[in-house]
Amino acid sequence: QVQLVESGGGLVQAGGSLRLSCAASGSTFSINAMGWYRQAPGKQRELVAAISSRGSTNYADSVKGRFTISRDNAKNTVYLQMNSLKPEDTAVYYCHADLWGGTDYWGQGTQVTVSS
């Protein structure tokens, strides 16, 4: 079992920045990749960024150059630094963990609202 707790969401003006954090606990030794997804009202949940256990990253085209995902394995924490935020980035952001063996877990989500 793995528990994921997100923090760092909030309200920010367009052009501003936020940093999301996701702290993992439990069987953290079994975590492979971690990532951030988001879901806006009326839309499907989509991948924002992911990072492998070795540090390889991938990003949605819509956030490339603005968002940076990073991982501190010693703290079992993954971060999402979001710069140059746009109103279309408004969504609930969810932390996700893929475990070796195929199981995955989700955090409870944190709201990010970008005002124009």
Secondary structure as UniProt FT lines:
FT   STRAND          2..7
FT   STRAND          10..13
FT   TURN            14..15
FT   STRAND          18..26
FT   HELIX           28..30
FT   STRAND          31..39
FT   TURN            41..42
FT   STRAND          46..51
FT   TURN            53..54
FT   STRAND          57..59
FT   HELIX           61..63
FT   TURN            64..66
FT   STRAND          67..72
FT   TURN            73..76
FT   STRAND          77..82
FT   HELIX           87..89
FT   STRAND          91..99
FT   TURN            100..101
FT   STRAND          104..106
FT   STRAND          110..115
//
